[in-house]
Amino acid sequence: MPNAQRQNSALYKLTRPANQLTTEQQQLKTAIIQFCEQNRDADHATFLIQGAAGTGKSVILNSVFSTLQELARKTPTSPLYQTNNKLLVNHPEMLKLYQNNVQPTNALLKKDFQRPTTFINQASKQETRADIVLVDEAHLLLTHSDPYNHFRQDNQLDEIRKHSRITILIFDEQQVLKVKSYWQQQQLLAKLQTGPYQLAQLHHQFRIQANPSVESWLQAFHKQQIESLPQDPHFEFKIFADAAQLYAAIRQRNQDSGLARLLATYDFPATLNDPHDHYVSAPHFKLRWDRYQPTAKTYWAEREDSIDEVGSVYTIQGFDLNYAGVILGPSIGYDPQQDCLLIKPEYYEDQAAFAGANRFDNPTQIKTQIILNSLYVLMSRARNGLYLYALDPALQKRLLALQTATFPGQ
């Protein structure tokens, strides 16, 4: 594999050696290992790691888990020797990524990695308890029973803590994508305070190779605010008037530097496990949604044929791209009176994401937040450039006007 291609790979980024961790990351790793040693015989001890998209949360978790398994399996002098530890991740593409890190030279086994529901059901049936359980993307844990997905208890975090002595969680409130996994900060903290716990926050942005103005613009957009486009010579931020032209630019970027892909909000019909293709459509443009391939060994963004597809939030969450082209569908509109985004949940095709919203006092607000979170996940994938096209005419006009004002001549 050529060096540039290797460094583009998700596995290469995830498995950064300990000597390549930043000082912040290494200090956090040390703190987590010490927390595990100190709470070896505790009940329900929890370490919570928070950070926005691109702050290296999964890198930390993978490094911690690799060290824990070395101590558990190869270090008789460690207080963590012979501990039974698991790493859980709900995202099937991320699970595949973690399992691909298993090598004869490390202390990892494929059975160490599971999806939360699998772990919970096995532990409940066998009445077993793990010592340390790490959970990547804990914001995807279910907060309600979901028999369709074989989870019949009330809350996955409660069940994981019940079946582990120590739980280490990665959590980002901005990446909650379904009402059935709807978490709020205070709700989460209240659960953790029932036993020993420690909190940590990651701040450094590793993914977006740009000055802070780009991240600030994305955060504002996530809050429905439309600000002047950021200017950064090292990050290409561009609004397109035509989806086909955006796609052509992404194909060119993919040819030049790799890892450039087209994404879209979930505003176009799609059905999982349907053998027929479904399409993302705009004037002069039509391209199929990503095909569900659970047995594929390569992650969607790194498959050669995925340049001929449009990725969804569920496909790309947790992964980096060099360049991301994002089509904003009909659920992302514009309010000219308030000069802000107008979110229209009725146009969001993933209505299953809203199941259970009526249990809350503010269902429309929660639906709006789910859509904004999915938008943020899509727009925060890019390292070197972000291209946008809005299907809503009013929003498209507003964004193009911002581009003209910021970059005359584009």
C-alpha positions, 0 to 999 in steps of 0.5 A: 500500500503506498504511504499516502494511501496507508496514512489515509486509511481509518485503521492507520489513524485508529491504531496510532502508536503510543509514542505518537499520541499527543501530550493531552492524549497520553495524559488521558490514557494514563489517567484511565489506566490508573482509574481502572487500577484504583477501582479494580474491585469497585461496583459501577465505576465510570470514566466519561470522555467527552469531545466533539467530532474529530477530537480523537476519541476513538484513537484514545479508546483503542490505545487504552484497550490495547494496553488493558489487554496487554496488562490482562493477558501478558503482565502478571505483575499488573493489578489488572492481570487476568481481568475480563475486558470488552470494547463495545461499539454499536456502529457496524462499520466501526466494529469492523474497524476495531476487529481489523486491528487484531494481529498475532503480535498484539493481545487483542482477540476478535471476541473482545469486540462486540455490539452493546446488545450482543454483550448485554444479552450474553451477560444476562443469559450467562449471568456473567460480569466483565471487569472493564467495558469500554463503549465507543460512541455511547451516544448511540446507546438505547435509552428505551426498549427496542425489541426489533433490535433484540434489546428488551430491557429499559436502558443499555447504559444501565445494563452495561454498568450492571454487567461490568465493574468499570465502564469507560464511555465515549460520549458526544451529545451532538451525535445523537441520531435517534430518539430511542438513543436520546441522551442529554448531558444532565441525564447521563451525569445523574446515572454516573454519580451512583458510583465512583466516576471521573470526567475528561474533555478532549479539545484538540481538533485532529480531523479538520485541518483548518483554523478555528473559524471553520469549526466555529462555522460548523458549530454555529450551523449546528445551532441553525445560525448562518454566519459569513463563510470562513476563510482559510487557505488550507481548507477549501470551503465551497458552495455549489449551485449545481449538485452534478458539478459538486459531484464532479468536483468530488470525483476529481478530488478523489482522483487527486488525493483519495478519500473524497466522497459524496454524502447527503442528509436522510431526505431521500427514500431508502430501505435497509435490506432492500435489494433494489437501489434507492437514489438521491436526486436533485435537478440534473443529478441522480446517484444511488444511496450506499448499498448495505454490505454488512459482509464487506471487509473494507469500510464504505469510505475506503471502498473504490466503488463507493465513489459511485454512491451517496453516503448516509450519516449511518455509513460515515459516522466515526470516519474521516474524509479528505473532502466531503461533498454534502447535499442538504435535502428538503428538511434543511430550509431557510427562514429569511425573517430570522436569517437562520436554518429552518428545519422541516422534520416532515421531509426527513425520510428516516421517520423511524429516527423519531419513534418515541418522540411523543413521549417527550414534552417537546417532540418537535424540538427533539426531532429538530435536534436529531436532524441538526445532529445528523447534519453536523455529523455529515459536515464534520467528516472533512479534513481538507475541504467541504463542498455544499449544495442545498436543495432548498432554493431559499437556503441555496440562494443565501449560501451562494450570496455568502460565498459571493460576499466572502470570495468574489468571483467564485 
